[in-house]
Amino acid sequence: MTLALGVLVSGRGSNLGAILEAIGSGQLDAQVRLVVSNRAGVPALARAEAAGAKTLVVAHETFPDRERFERALVAVLRDAGADWIVLAGFMRILSRTFLEAFPGRVVNIHPSLLPAFPGLDAQGQALAAGVTRTGCTVHLVDEGLDTGPVLAQAEVPVFPDDTRDTLAARILAAEHRLLVATLVGRSHDR
Ligand code: GRF
């Protein structure tokens, strides 16, 4: 069945782009009902608009606290009819207020093989640790930082001459495939 997606972004939006392309090509049976950014003017919003997706900016700093920010997010996503929420480079931690509105239906993409290297700059953390393999994870979101049940993972090699940028680019390509494949799986489950 067609997934009704709400996508939360904060920046570049390449994972959002992968979702929109997969929908456009017929690979993914989904509609992006709404793209919400907590920051105005980011490339992710331009990408969404170019694909004809509805966008909104809900700027976290204009709310007195996290609770009211999250209630506003829930309201706009519910109004848009979104029933699966994808965090695609969304740089705010979500609490129970948000998660209880979409129980078991909030997914995140993270650039490491969780539980290894949670948090910021997972690619830099992997290089610093000297691992020979890293990758990416799609997981259900809980109240922790990059915790929550893993739905899918993909490995990529780390080469001796990798820089943070070469490694990040290799992981990002895997992210796009993994995120789309995971959503395709969810659409078949329904
Ligand atoms: C990705 O590396 C994702 O794993 C992480 O933030 C980055 C977002 O990239 N959570 P983009 O905005 O989708 O291009």
Boltz pocket constraint, residues with backbone or C-beta under 6 A from the ligand:
constraints:
  - pocket:
      binder: B
      contacts: [[A, 11], [A, 12], [A, 13], [A, 14], [A, 15], [A, 16], [A, 44], [A, 87], [A, 88], [A, 89], [A, 90], [A, 109], [A, 110], [A, 111], [A, 172], [A, 175]]
      max_distance: 6.0
